[in-house]
Structure formats: structure tokens, C-alpha cells
Amino acid sequence: MPTRSESPQQEATAPAIVPPSVQPGLVSAFDGTADVPAQIATQAAELHELRAELNQLRVERDRLADRQHQIAELLKSANPDKIVHDLRNLLNELTLYKALVDVQGR
């Protein structure tokens, strides 16, 4: 309610009290400067995009985990986390065998 020194117009421009549970993107809805339905639609679209991206990342993660499992089987690696180590050992052995063939071939 306006006091005697405030006009009704000044009361309308006073800052609104924002409830503490309001999400940051909707704060401007309480001061009258935002189009709430547009903000909600924008946030819903962003949420939809994020969910689609999350699903794509899960599919990619599953595909890479399957590939990692296949590589571990090929290397006869007991632990898929040691694939790089086992692959490095395999490449070192290959280099040694090539060097041995070169020495024996002379």
C-alpha cells in the first residue's frame, strides 16, 4: 500500500520480493520484466536438447565400452584398464622380433 508520499505508480515500480525457491532463470518473472511462458518454453527446449545429448553420450559410452572389451579380449588382457600397457608391451615385442629377424637375416 502506498504511503502518503508515494504515488500508486511508484509502488508498482518497487522491486518485488522473490521467493527463495525460485530458479535463477525465472527471477525476472517476479519483477514484471519477463515473459514467463516464453522463458518456460525456452527452458523446456533446452531441457529436451540436454536429454537428447545425454542419450547420445550414453550410446557413445556403451559403444566405446564394448570396443574396449573387444580389444581386451584380442590382447588377452585380464584387466581392460591395462589395455594401453598391454598394447605397449605387444608393440615392444613386435619391435624386438623385427630386430631379431633383421639380425638373423644378415
Gaussian input, Z-matrix of N, CA and C with variables (Angstrom, degrees):
# hf/3-21g

backbone

0 1
 N
 C     1     B1
 C     2     B2     1     A1
 N     3     B3     2     A2     1     D1
 C     4     B4     3     A3     2     D2
 C     5     B5     4     A4     3     D3
 N     6     B6     5     A5     4     D4
 C     7     B7     6     A6     5     D5
 C     8     B8     7     A7     6     D6
 N     9     B9     8     A8     7     D7
 C    10    B10     9     A9     8     D8
 C    11    B11    10    A10     9     D9
 N    12    B12    11    A11    10    D10
 C    13    B13    12    A12    11    D11
 C    14    B14    13    A13    12    D12
 N    15    B15    14    A14    13    D13
 C    16    B16    15    A15    14    D14
 C    17    B17    16    A16    15    D15
 N    18    B18    17    A17    16    D16
 C    19    B19    18    A18    17    D17
 C    20    B20    19    A19    18    D18
 N    21    B21    20    A20    19    D19
 C    22    B22    21    A21    20    D20
 C    23    B23    22    A22    21    D21
 N    24    B24    23    A23    22    D22
 C    25    B25    24    A24    23    D23
 C    26    B26    25    A25    24    D24
 N    27    B27    26    A26    25    D25
 C    28    B28    27    A27    26    D26
 C    29    B29    28    A28    27    D27
 N    30    B30    29    A29    28    D28
 C    31    B31    30    A30    29    D29
 C    32    B32    31    A31    30    D30
 N    33    B33    32    A32    31    D31
 C    34    B34    33    A33    32    D32
 C    35    B35    34    A34    33    D33
 N    36    B36    35    A35    34    D34
 C    37    B37    36    A36    35    D35
 C    38    B38    37    A37    36    D36
 N    39    B39    38    A38    37    D37
 C    40    B40    39    A39    38    D38
 C    41    B41    40    A40    39    D39
 N    42    B42    41    A41    40    D40
 C    43    B43    42    A42    41    D41
 C    44    B44    43    A43    42    D42
 N    45    B45    44    A44    43    D43
 C    46    B46    45    A45    44    D44
 C    47    B47    46    A46    45    D45
 N    48    B48    47    A47    46    D46
 C    49    B49    48    A48    47    D47
 C    50    B50    49    A49    48    D48
 N    51    B51    50    A50    49    D49
 C    52    B52    51    A51    50    D50
 C    53    B53    52    A52    51    D51
 N    54    B54    53    A53    52    D52
 C    55    B55    54    A54    53    D53
 C    56    B56    55    A55    54    D54
 N    57    B57    56    A56    55    D55
 C    58    B58    57    A57    56    D56
 C    59    B59    58    A58    57    D57
 N    60    B60    59    A59    58    D58
 C    61    B61    60    A60    59    D59
 C    62    B62    61    A61    60    D60
 N    63    B63    62    A62    61    D61
 C    64    B64    63    A63    62    D62
 C    65    B65    64    A64    63    D63
 N    66    B66    65    A65    64    D64
 C    67    B67    66    A66    65    D65
 C    68    B68    67    A67    66    D66
 N    69    B69    68    A68    67    D67
 C    70    B70    69    A69    68    D68
 C    71    B71    70    A70    69    D69
 N    72    B72    71    A71    70    D70
 C    73    B73    72    A72    71    D71
 C    74    B74    73    A73    72    D72
 N    75    B75    74    A74    73    D73
 C    76    B76    75    A75    74    D74
 C    77    B77    76    A76    75    D75
 N    78    B78    77    A77    76    D76
 C    79    B79    78    A78    77    D77
 C    80    B80    79    A79    78    D78
 N    81    B81    80    A80    79    D79
 C    82    B82    81    A81    80    D80
 C    83    B83    82    A82    81    D81
 N    84    B84    83    A83    82    D82
 C    85    B85    84    A84    83    D83
 C    86    B86    85    A85    84    D84
 N    87    B87    86    A86    85    D85
 C    88    B88    87    A87    86    D86
 C    89    B89    88    A88    87    D87
 N    90    B90    89    A89    88    D88
 C    91    B91    90    A90    89    D89
 C    92    B92    91    A91    90    D90
 N    93    B93    92    A92    91    D91
 C    94    B94    93    A93    92    D92
 C    95    B95    94    A94    93    D93
 N    96    B96    95    A95    94    D94
 C    97    B97    96    A96    95    D95
 C    98    B98    97    A97    96    D96
 N    99    B99    98    A98    97    D97
 C   100   B100    99    A99    98    D98
 C   101   B101   100   A100    99    D99
 N   102   B102   101   A101   100   D100
 C   103   B103   102   A102   101   D101
 C   104   B104   103   A103   102   D102
 N   105   B105   104   A104   103   D103
 C   106   B106   105   A105   104   D104
 C   107   B107   106   A106   105   D105
 N   108   B108   107   A107   106   D106
 C   109   B109   108   A108   107   D107
 C   110   B110   109   A109   108   D108
 N   111   B111   110   A110   109   D109
 C   112   B112   111   A111   110   D110
 C   113   B113   112   A112   111   D111
 N   114   B114   113   A113   112   D112
 C   115   B115   114   A114   113   D113
 C   116   B116   115   A115   114   D114
 N   117   B117   116   A116   115   D115
 C   118   B118   117   A117   116   D116
 C   119   B119   118   A118   117   D117
 N   120   B120   119   A119   118   D118
 C   121   B121   120   A120   119   D119
 C   122   B122   121   A121   120   D120
 N   123   B123   122   A122   121   D121
 C   124   B124   123   A123   122   D122
 C   125   B125   124   A124   123   D123
 N   126   B126   125   A125   124   D124
 C   127   B127   126   A126   125   D125
 C   128   B128   127   A127   126   D126
 N   129   B129   128   A128   127   D127
 C   130   B130   129   A129   128   D128
 C   131   B131   130   A130   129   D129
 N   132   B132   131   A131   130   D130
 C   133   B133   132   A132   131   D131
 C   134   B134   133   A133   132   D132
 N   135   B135   134   A134   133   D133
 C   136   B136   135   A135   134   D134
 C   137   B137   136   A136   135   D135
 N   138   B138   137   A137   136   D136
 C   139   B139   138   A138   137   D137
 C   140   B140   139   A139   138   D138
 N   141   B141   140   A140   139   D139
 C   142   B142   141   A141   140   D140
 C   143   B143   142   A142   141   D141
 N   144   B144   143   A143   142   D142
 C   145   B145   144   A144   143   D143
 C   146   B146   145   A145   144   D144
 N   147   B147   146   A146   145   D145
 C   148   B148   147   A147   146   D146
 C   149   B149   148   A148   147   D147
 N   150   B150   149   A149   148   D148
 C   151   B151   150   A150   149   D149
 C   152   B152   151   A151   150   D150
 N   153   B153   152   A152   151   D151
 C   154   B154   153   A153   152   D152
 C   155   B155   154   A154   153   D153
 N   156   B156   155   A155   154   D154
 C   157   B157   156   A156   155   D155
 C   158   B158   157   A157   156   D156
 N   159   B159   158   A158   157   D157
 C   160   B160   159   A159   158   D158
 C   161   B161   160   A160   159   D159
 N   162   B162   161   A161   160   D160
 C   163   B163   162   A162   161   D161
 C   164   B164   163   A163   162   D162
 N   165   B165   164   A164   163   D163
 C   166   B166   165   A165   164   D164
 C   167   B167   166   A166   165   D165
 N   168   B168   167   A167   166   D166
 C   169   B169   168   A168   167   D167
 C   170   B170   169   A169   168   D168
 N   171   B171   170   A170   169   D169
 C   172   B172   171   A171   170   D170
 C   173   B173   172   A172   171   D171
 N   174   B174   173   A173   172   D172
 C   175   B175   174   A174   173   D173
 C   176   B176   175   A175   174   D174
 N   177   B177   176   A176   175   D175
 C   178   B178   177   A177   176   D176
 C   179   B179   178   A178   177   D177
 N   180   B180   179   A179   178   D178
 C   181   B181   180   A180   179   D179
 C   182   B182   181   A181   180   D180
 N   183   B183   182   A182   181   D181
 C   184   B184   183   A183   182   D182
 C   185   B185   184   A184   183   D183
 N   186   B186   185   A185   184   D184
 C   187   B187   186   A186   185   D185
 C   188   B188   187   A187   186   D186
 N   189   B189   188   A188   187   D187
 C   190   B190   189   A189   188   D188
 C   191   B191   190   A190   189   D189
 N   192   B192   191   A191   190   D190
 C   193   B193   192   A192   191   D191
 C   194   B194   193   A193   192   D192
 N   195   B195   194   A194   193   D193
 C   196   B196   195   A195   194   D194
 C   197   B197   196   A196   195   D195
 N   198   B198   197   A197   196   D196
 C   199   B199   198   A198   197   D197
 C   200   B200   199   A199   198   D198
 N   201   B201   200   A200   199   D199
 C   202   B202   201   A201   200   D200
 C   203   B203   202   A202   201   D201
 N   204   B204   203   A203   202   D202
 C   205   B205   204   A204   203   D203
 C   206   B206   205   A205   204   D204
 N   207   B207   206   A206   205   D205
 C   208   B208   207   A207   206   D206
 C   209   B209   208   A208   207   D207
 N   210   B210   209   A209   208   D208
 C   211   B211   210   A210   209   D209
 C   212   B212   211   A211   210   D210
 N   213   B213   212   A212   211   D211
 C   214   B214   213   A213   212   D212
 C   215   B215   214   A214   213   D213
 N   216   B216   215   A215   214   D214
 C   217   B217   216   A216   215   D215
 C   218   B218   217   A217   216   D216
 N   219   B219   218   A218   217   D217
 C   220   B220   219   A219   218   D218
 C   221   B221   220   A220   219   D219
 N   222   B222   221   A221   220   D220
 C   223   B223   222   A222   221   D221
 C   224   B224   223   A223   222   D222
 N   225   B225   224   A224   223   D223
 C   226   B226   225   A225   224   D224
 C   227   B227   226   A226   225   D225
 N   228   B228   227   A227   226   D226
 C   229   B229   228   A228   227   D227
 C   230   B230   229   A229   228   D228
 N   231   B231   230   A230   229   D229
 C   232   B232   231   A231   230   D230
 C   233   B233   232   A232   231   D231
 N   234   B234   233   A233   232   D232
 C   235   B235   234   A234   233   D233
 C   236   B236   235   A235   234   D234
 N   237   B237   236   A236   235   D235
 C   238   B238   237   A237   236   D236
 C   239   B239   238   A238   237   D237
 N   240   B240   239   A239   238   D238
 C   241   B241   240   A240   239   D239
 C   242   B242   241   A241   240   D240
 N   243   B243   242   A242   241   D241
 C   244   B244   243   A243   242   D242
 C   245   B245   244   A244   243   D243
 N   246   B246   245   A245   244   D244
 C   247   B247   246   A246   245   D245
 C   248   B248   247   A247   246   D246
 N   249   B249   248   A248   247   D247
 C   250   B250   249   A249   248   D248
 C   251   B251   250   A250   249   D249
 N   252   B252   251   A251   250   D250
 C   253   B253   252   A252   251   D251
 C   254   B254   253   A253   252   D252
 N   255   B255   254   A254   253   D253
 C   256   B256   255   A255   254   D254
 C   257   B257   256   A256   255   D255
 N   258   B258   257   A257   256   D256
 C   259   B259   258   A258   257   D257
 C   260   B260   259   A259   258   D258
 N   261   B261   260   A260   259   D259
 C   262   B262   261   A261   260   D260
 C   263   B263   262   A262   261   D261
 N   264   B264   263   A263   262   D262
 C   265   B265   264   A264   263   D263
 C   266   B266   265   A265   264   D264
 N   267   B267   266   A266   265   D265
 C   268   B268   267   A267   266   D266
 C   269   B269   268   A268   267   D267
 N   270   B270   269   A269   268   D268
 C   271   B271   270   A270   269   D269
 C   272   B272   271   A271   270   D270
 N   273   B273   272   A272   271   D271
 C   274   B274   273   A273   272   D272
 C   275   B275   274   A274   273   D273
 N   276   B276   275   A275   274   D274
 C   277   B277   276   A276   275   D275
 C   278   B278   277   A277   276   D276
 N   279   B279   278   A278   277   D277
 C   280   B280   279   A279   278   D278
 C   281   B281   280   A280   279   D279
 N   282   B282   281   A281   280   D280
 C   283   B283   282   A282   281   D281
 C   284   B284   283   A283   282   D282
 N   285   B285   284   A284   283   D283
 C   286   B286   285   A285   284   D284
 C   287   B287   286   A286   285   D285
 N   288   B288   287   A287   286   D286
 C   289   B289   288   A288   287   D287
 C   290   B290   289   A289   288   D288
 N   291   B291   290   A290   289   D289
 C   292   B292   291   A291   290   D290
 C   293   B293   292   A292   291   D291
 N   294   B294   293   A293   292   D292
 C   295   B295   294   A294   293   D293
 C   296   B296   295   A295   294   D294
 N   297   B297   296   A296   295   D295
 C   298   B298   297   A297   296   D296
 C   299   B299   298   A298   297   D297
 N   300   B300   299   A299   298   D298
 C   301   B301   300   A300   299   D299
 C   302   B302   301   A301   300   D300
 N   303   B303   302   A302   301   D301
 C   304   B304   303   A303   302   D302
 C   305   B305   304   A304   303   D303
 N   306   B306   305   A305   304   D304
 C   307   B307   306   A306   305   D305
 C   308   B308   307   A307   306   D306
 N   309   B309   308   A308   307   D307
 C   310   B310   309   A309   308   D308
 C   311   B311   310   A310   309   D309
 N   312   B312   311   A311   310   D310
 C   313   B313   312   A312   311   D311
 C   314   B314   313   A313   312   D312
 N   315   B315   314   A314   313   D313
 C   316   B316   315   A315   314   D314
 C   317   B317   316   A316   315   D315

   B1=1.4359
   B2=1.5336
   B3=1.3522
   B4=1.4615
   B5=1.5172
   B6=1.3113
   B7=1.4633
   B8=1.5114
   B9=1.3238
   B10=1.4660
   B11=1.5247
   B12=1.3327
   B13=1.4599
   B14=1.5271
   B15=1.3542
   B16=1.4653
   B17=1.5198
   B18=1.3063
   B19=1.4536
   B20=1.5287
   B21=1.3168
   B22=1.4731
   B23=1.5310
   B24=1.3171
   B25=1.4590
   B26=1.5225
   B27=1.3299
   B28=1.4631
   B29=1.5151
   B30=1.3353
   B31=1.4585
   B32=1.5267
   B33=1.3143
   B34=1.4638
   B35=1.5210
   B36=1.3222
   B37=1.4532
   B38=1.5169
   B39=1.3045
   B40=1.4627
   B41=1.5224
   B42=1.3303
   B43=1.4661
   B44=1.5223
   B45=1.3308
   B46=1.4616
   B47=1.5145
   B48=1.3068
   B49=1.4625
   B50=1.5230
   B51=1.3283
   B52=1.4543
   B53=1.5246
   B54=1.3289
   B55=1.4617
   B56=1.5308
   B57=1.3253
   B58=1.4618
   B59=1.5175
   B60=1.3154
   B61=1.4590
   B62=1.5239
   B63=1.3265
   B64=1.4565
   B65=1.5208
   B66=1.3234
   B67=1.4588
   B68=1.5215
   B69=1.3537
   B70=1.4752
   B71=1.5205
   B72=1.3237
   B73=1.4593
   B74=1.5110
   B75=1.3188
   B76=1.4623
   B77=1.5221
   B78=1.3167
   B79=1.4615
   B80=1.5281
   B81=1.3246
   B82=1.4633
   B83=1.5306
   B84=1.3290
   B85=1.4650
   B86=1.5217
   B87=1.3164
   B88=1.4551
   B89=1.5259
   B90=1.3160
   B91=1.4562
   B92=1.5347
   B93=1.3370
   B94=1.4576
   B95=1.5146
   B96=1.3176
   B97=1.4691
   B98=1.5188
   B99=1.3265
   B100=1.4561
   B101=1.5154
   B102=1.2958
   B103=1.4561
   B104=1.5260
   B105=1.3192
   B106=1.4637
   B107=1.5283
   B108=1.3195
   B109=1.4719
   B110=1.5322
   B111=1.3175
   B112=1.4627
   B113=1.5279
   B114=1.3232
   B115=1.4630
   B116=1.5191
   B117=1.3180
   B118=1.4600
   B119=1.5279
   B120=1.3143
   B121=1.4642
   B122=1.5263
   B123=1.3311
   B124=1.4671
   B125=1.5183
   B126=1.3223
   B127=1.4634
   B128=1.5238
   B129=1.3124
   B130=1.4634
   B131=1.5280
   B132=1.3356
   B133=1.4655
   B134=1.5283
   B135=1.3336
   B136=1.4662
   B137=1.5252
   B138=1.3010
   B139=1.4643
   B140=1.5273
   B141=1.3148
   B142=1.4634
   B143=1.5228
   B144=1.3307
   B145=1.4668
   B146=1.5224
   B147=1.3261
   B148=1.4594
   B149=1.5286
   B150=1.3162
   B151=1.4641
   B152=1.5195
   B153=1.3311
   B154=1.4591
   B155=1.5314
   B156=1.3195
   B157=1.4675
   B158=1.5220
   B159=1.3274
   B160=1.4558
   B161=1.5232
   B162=1.3298
   B163=1.4617
   B164=1.5232
   B165=1.3314
   B166=1.4641
   B167=1.5225
   B168=1.3262
   B169=1.4600
   B170=1.5253
   B171=1.3168
   B172=1.4624
   B173=1.5222
   B174=1.3375
   B175=1.4655
   B176=1.5283
   B177=1.3180
   B178=1.4694
   B179=1.5268
   B180=1.3377
   B181=1.4642
   B182=1.5156
   B183=1.3236
   B184=1.4572
   B185=1.5246
   B186=1.3297
   B187=1.4642
   B188=1.5242
   B189=1.3290
   B190=1.4643
   B191=1.5315
   B192=1.3099
   B193=1.4629
   B194=1.5223
   B195=1.3337
   B196=1.4597
   B197=1.5294
   B198=1.3118
   B199=1.4700
   B200=1.5280
   B201=1.3250
   B202=1.4619
   B203=1.5295
   B204=1.3152
   B205=1.4618
   B206=1.5337
   B207=1.3418
   B208=1.4627
   B209=1.5268
   B210=1.3198
   B211=1.4730
   B212=1.5238
   B213=1.3271
   B214=1.4691
   B215=1.5219
   B216=1.3218
   B217=1.4698
   B218=1.5242
   B219=1.3394
   B220=1.4622
   B221=1.5237
   B222=1.3289
   B223=1.4598
   B224=1.5265
   B225=1.3379
   B226=1.4657
   B227=1.5253
   B228=1.2970
   B229=1.4568
   B230=1.5222
   B231=1.3218
   B232=1.4627
   B233=1.5255
   B234=1.3138
   B235=1.4630
   B236=1.5298
   B237=1.3384
   B238=1.4727
   B239=1.5270
   B240=1.3432
   B241=1.4646
   B242=1.5259
   B243=1.3268
   B244=1.4648
   B245=1.5292
   B246=1.3098
   B247=1.4667
   B248=1.5232
   B249=1.3074
   B250=1.4690
   B251=1.5283
   B252=1.3007
   B253=1.4679
   B254=1.5308
   B255=1.3420
   B256=1.4592
   B257=1.5286
   B258=1.3133
   B259=1.4669
   B260=1.5266
   B261=1.3192
   B262=1.4677
   B263=1.5346
   B264=1.3297
   B265=1.4720
   B266=1.5242
   B267=1.3217
   B268=1.4625
   B269=1.5232
   B270=1.3161
   B271=1.4714
   B272=1.5263
   B273=1.3247
   B274=1.4757
   B275=1.5191
   B276=1.3317
   B277=1.4620
   B278=1.5233
   B279=1.3313
   B280=1.4675
   B281=1.5202
   B282=1.3209
   B283=1.4707
   B284=1.5226
   B285=1.3211
   B286=1.4670
   B287=1.5231
   B288=1.3193
   B289=1.4670
   B290=1.5216
   B291=1.3255
   B292=1.4735
   B293=1.5176
   B294=1.3254
   B295=1.4698
   B296=1.5238
   B297=1.3221
   B298=1.4681
   B299=1.5282
   B300=1.3272
   B301=1.4547
   B302=1.5344
   B303=1.3166
   B304=1.4607
   B305=1.5227
   B306=1.3416
   B307=1.4632
   B308=1.5278
   B309=1.3097
   B310=1.4542
   B311=1.5232
   B312=1.3058
   B313=1.4597
   B314=1.5029
   B315=1.3086
   B316=1.4546
   B317=1.4789
   A1=108.21
   A2=117.38
   A3=118.76
   A4=111.03
   A5=113.20
   A6=118.28
   A7=107.47
   A8=117.03
   A9=119.71
   A10=111.79
   A11=117.00
   A12=118.78
   A13=112.08
   A14=118.02
   A15=120.80
   A16=109.60
   A17=115.11
   A18=119.60
   A19=108.23
   A20=118.55
   A21=120.89
   A22=111.52
   A23=117.59
   A24=120.98
   A25=110.52
   A26=118.88
   A27=121.74
   A28=110.58
   A29=117.55
   A30=120.27
   A31=110.22
   A32=119.31
   A33=123.13
   A34=111.70
   A35=117.56
   A36=120.11
   A37=112.63
   A38=116.79
   A39=119.65
   A40=108.98
   A41=117.20
   A42=119.61
   A43=110.71
   A44=115.04
   A45=120.42
   A46=109.58
   A47=114.96
   A48=120.36
   A49=107.10
   A50=115.59
   A51=121.24
   A52=108.83
   A53=117.53
   A54=119.52
   A55=110.57
   A56=118.78
   A57=121.27
   A58=114.23
   A59=119.83
   A60=121.45
   A61=113.66
   A62=118.60
   A63=122.18
   A64=109.97
   A65=115.46
   A66=120.66
   A67=109.41
   A68=116.25
   A69=119.51
   A70=113.91
   A71=118.60
   A72=120.81
   A73=113.91
   A74=117.43
   A75=120.83
   A76=113.27
   A77=117.89
   A78=121.33
   A79=111.22
   A80=116.89
   A81=119.10
   A82=112.20
   A83=117.36
   A84=119.77
   A85=110.76
   A86=116.89
   A87=120.11
   A88=113.06
   A89=117.29
   A90=117.65
   A91=111.25
   A92=115.66
   A93=120.08
   A94=114.79
   A95=119.41
   A96=120.66
   A97=112.75
   A98=118.43
   A99=119.46
   A100=111.88
   A101=114.05
   A102=122.19
   A103=106.63
   A104=116.57
   A105=122.32
   A106=112.10
   A107=120.88
   A108=119.07
   A109=112.29
   A110=116.93
   A111=119.84
   A112=110.69
   A113=116.26
   A114=119.44
   A115=111.19
   A116=116.66
   A117=120.59
   A118=109.99
   A119=117.17
   A120=121.05
   A121=110.76
   A122=116.25
   A123=120.57
   A124=110.83
   A125=116.32
   A126=119.77
   A127=111.10
   A128=118.05
   A129=121.26
   A130=110.35
   A131=116.42
   A132=120.15
   A133=110.84
   A134=116.35
   A135=120.05
   A136=110.80
   A137=116.91
   A138=121.32
   A139=110.43
   A140=116.66
   A141=121.32
   A142=110.43
   A143=117.56
   A144=122.20
   A145=110.86
   A146=116.74
   A147=120.34
   A148=111.67
   A149=116.67
   A150=119.80
   A151=111.13
   A152=117.29
   A153=120.75
   A154=110.44
   A155=116.50
   A156=120.54
   A157=110.76
   A158=117.40
   A159=121.44
   A160=110.69
   A161=116.80
   A162=120.12
   A163=111.53
   A164=117.59
   A165=121.26
   A166=110.85
   A167=116.84
   A168=120.39
   A169=111.49
   A170=117.14
   A171=119.86
   A172=111.21
   A173=116.65
   A174=120.58
   A175=109.92
   A176=116.65
   A177=121.13
   A178=110.78
   A179=117.06
   A180=121.06
   A181=111.15
   A182=116.84
   A183=120.91
   A184=111.31
   A185=116.30
   A186=120.93
   A187=110.65
   A188=116.85
   A189=120.43
   A190=111.71
   A191=117.62
   A192=120.58
   A193=110.36
   A194=116.76
   A195=120.59
   A196=110.73
   A197=116.19
   A198=120.29
   A199=110.63
   A200=116.31
   A201=120.71
   A202=110.42
   A203=116.75
   A204=121.26
   A205=110.46
   A206=116.80
   A207=120.87
   A208=111.23
   A209=117.33
   A210=121.46
   A211=109.76
   A212=116.77
   A213=120.29
   A214=110.32
   A215=117.13
   A216=120.21
   A217=110.75
   A218=117.37
   A219=120.78
   A220=112.09
   A221=116.36
   A222=120.93
   A223=111.87
   A224=114.94
   A225=120.62
   A226=110.35
   A227=114.05
   A228=122.14
   A229=109.45
   A230=115.70
   A231=119.70
   A232=111.21
   A233=116.39
   A234=120.67
   A235=109.25
   A236=118.72
   A237=120.44
   A238=113.49
   A239=117.61
   A240=119.65
   A241=112.12
   A242=117.12
   A243=120.78
   A244=111.90
   A245=117.33
   A246=121.21
   A247=111.15
   A248=117.94
   A249=120.79
   A250=109.74
   A251=117.12
   A252=121.55
   A253=110.41
   A254=116.42
   A255=119.99
   A256=111.41
   A257=117.40
   A258=121.06
   A259=110.70
   A260=116.62
   A261=120.53
   A262=110.31
   A263=117.46
   A264=120.86
   A265=111.24
   A266=116.79
   A267=121.20
   A268=111.14
   A269=117.23
   A270=120.87
   A271=111.11
   A272=117.47
   A273=120.25
   A274=110.86
   A275=117.24
   A276=120.80
   A277=110.33
   A278=116.62
   A279=120.54
   A280=110.50
   A281=117.31
   A282=121.29
   A283=110.62
   A284=116.88
   A285=120.06
   A286=111.31
   A287=118.02
   A288=120.79
   A289=111.24
   A290=117.31
   A291=120.03
   A292=110.47
   A293=116.82
   A294=120.21
   A295=110.30
   A296=117.63
   A297=121.81
   A298=110.78
   A299=117.51
   A300=121.48
   A301=109.19
   A302=118.15
   A303=121.28
   A304=111.10
   A305=117.95
   A306=121.50
   A307=110.30
   A308=118.59
   A309=122.73
   A310=111.87
   A311=117.18
   A312=122.16
   A313=113.76
   A314=120.19
   A315=122.56
   A316=111.84
   D1=134.47
   D2=-179.13
   D3=-73.87
   D4=145.96
   D5=173.49
   D6=-81.87
   D7=177.93
   D8=-178.22
   D9=-63.85
   D10=-28.70
   D11=-178.03
   D12=-85.87
   D13=-13.91
   D14=-179.22
   D15=-101.25
   D16=142.14
   D17=175.31
   D18=-91.93
   D19=163.51
   D20=177.66
   D21=-59.65
   D22=-31.88
   D23=179.20
   D24=-67.08
   D25=-39.33
   D26=178.83
   D27=-65.89
   D28=-34.12
   D29=179.20
   D30=-66.09
   D31=-36.76
   D32=-178.92
   D33=-68.38
   D34=-27.66
   D35=-178.23
   D36=-91.21
   D37=-2.80
   D38=178.48
   D39=-67.80
   D40=145.97
   D41=-177.89
   D42=-63.33
   D43=139.04
   D44=179.41
   D45=-82.91
   D46=153.65
   D47=177.23
   D48=-85.66
   D49=125.40
   D50=-178.13
   D51=-96.15
   D52=124.80
   D53=177.00
   D54=-60.88
   D55=145.56
   D56=-175.89
   D57=-67.00
   D58=-19.32
   D59=-177.24
   D60=-89.00
   D61=3.81
   D62=-177.86
   D63=-79.14
   D64=134.64
   D65=177.89
   D66=-66.77
   D67=147.02
   D68=-176.85
   D69=-55.14
   D70=-34.44
   D71=-179.15
   D72=-69.43
   D73=-15.72
   D74=-178.01
   D75=-108.33
   D76=5.39
   D77=-177.88
   D78=-59.42
   D79=-39.74
   D80=-176.85
   D81=-67.26
   D82=-12.86
   D83=177.54
   D84=-66.33
   D85=-25.14
   D86=-176.85
   D87=-86.94
   D88=-12.01
   D89=177.21
   D90=-104.20
   D91=3.46
   D92=174.25
   D93=81.54
   D94=8.02
   D95=-177.20
   D96=-98.16
   D97=-2.02
   D98=-175.20
   D99=-118.45
   D100=153.30
   D101=173.57
   D102=-92.82
   D103=96.14
   D104=-173.46
   D105=-58.08
   D106=-47.98
   D107=179.48
   D108=-59.00
   D109=-36.97
   D110=178.58
   D111=-67.38
   D112=-40.60
   D113=177.85
   D114=-63.98
   D115=-42.37
   D116=179.56
   D117=-64.13
   D118=-42.10
   D119=178.76
   D120=-63.51
   D121=-41.04
   D122=178.33
   D123=-63.82
   D124=-45.04
   D125=179.92
   D126=-66.64
   D127=-35.66
   D128=177.46
   D129=-65.79
   D130=-40.35
   D131=178.14
   D132=-65.37
   D133=-42.15
   D134=177.88
   D135=-63.56
   D136=-40.61
   D137=178.22
   D138=-62.94
   D139=-42.13
   D140=177.85
   D141=-61.24
   D142=-44.27
   D143=178.78
   D144=-63.64
   D145=-42.31
   D146=179.52
   D147=-64.67
   D148=-39.47
   D149=177.46
   D150=-65.18
   D151=-40.80
   D152=177.85
   D153=-63.84
   D154=-42.68
   D155=178.04
   D156=-64.21
   D157=-40.37
   D158=177.78
   D159=-61.18
   D160=-43.44
   D161=178.25
   D162=-62.90
   D163=-40.61
   D164=177.32
   D165=-63.36
   D166=-41.38
   D167=179.09
   D168=-65.87
   D169=-36.99
   D170=177.25
   D171=-65.22
   D172=-42.29
   D173=177.82
   D174=-62.19
   D175=-44.56
   D176=179.07
   D177=-63.26
   D178=-42.44
   D179=177.72
   D180=-59.73
   D181=-44.79
   D182=179.99
   D183=-64.28
   D184=-40.56
   D185=178.55
   D186=-63.35
   D187=-43.98
   D188=179.87
   D189=-68.66
   D190=-35.46
   D191=177.10
   D192=-65.49
   D193=-39.65
   D194=176.85
   D195=-64.36
   D196=-42.80
   D197=178.39
   D198=-62.74
   D199=-41.79
   D200=178.06
   D201=-61.13
   D202=-41.04
   D203=179.53
   D204=-64.36
   D205=-42.50
   D206=178.62
   D207=-62.91
   D208=-42.71
   D209=179.44
   D210=-64.41
   D211=-41.21
   D212=178.62
   D213=-61.62
   D214=-39.80
   D215=177.79
   D216=-64.61
   D217=-44.59
   D218=-179.68
   D219=-61.90
   D220=-37.45
   D221=-179.77
   D222=-84.76
   D223=-2.13
   D224=-175.28
   D225=53.19
   D226=43.69
   D227=-179.72
   D228=-89.05
   D229=127.95
   D230=179.98
   D231=-71.37
   D232=-29.36
   D233=-175.89
   D234=-125.74
   D235=113.77
   D236=-179.67
   D237=-58.39
   D238=-23.23
   D239=178.96
   D240=-70.49
   D241=-15.39
   D242=-178.67
   D243=-103.18
   D244=20.07
   D245=-177.84
   D246=-58.86
   D247=-44.93
   D248=-178.51
   D249=-61.90
   D250=-43.20
   D251=178.60
   D252=-62.13
   D253=-47.23
   D254=-179.41
   D255=-65.74
   D256=-38.76
   D257=178.29
   D258=-65.66
   D259=-40.41
   D260=176.56
   D261=-61.63
   D262=-43.61
   D263=176.89
   D264=-61.02
   D265=-42.53
   D266=179.05
   D267=-61.93
   D268=-44.13
   D269=179.27
   D270=-66.48
   D271=-36.69
   D272=176.02
   D273=-63.84
   D274=-42.33
   D275=177.51
   D276=-62.12
   D277=-42.69
   D278=178.81
   D279=-60.35
   D280=-43.01
   D281=178.13
   D282=-62.88
   D283=-41.36
   D284=178.42
   D285=-65.01
   D286=-41.87
   D287=178.23
   D288=-63.89
   D289=-40.02
   D290=177.05
   D291=-62.95
   D292=-42.08
   D293=178.36
   D294=-64.00
   D295=-39.32
   D296=178.79
   D297=-64.89
   D298=-41.53
   D299=178.29
   D300=-64.42
   D301=-41.82
   D302=178.77
   D303=-62.32
   D304=-41.21
   D305=-178.82
   D306=-69.36
   D307=-41.38
   D308=-179.73
   D309=-72.28
   D310=-27.08
   D311=-179.57
   D312=-75.40
   D313=-13.05
   D314=-176.95
   D315=-82.57

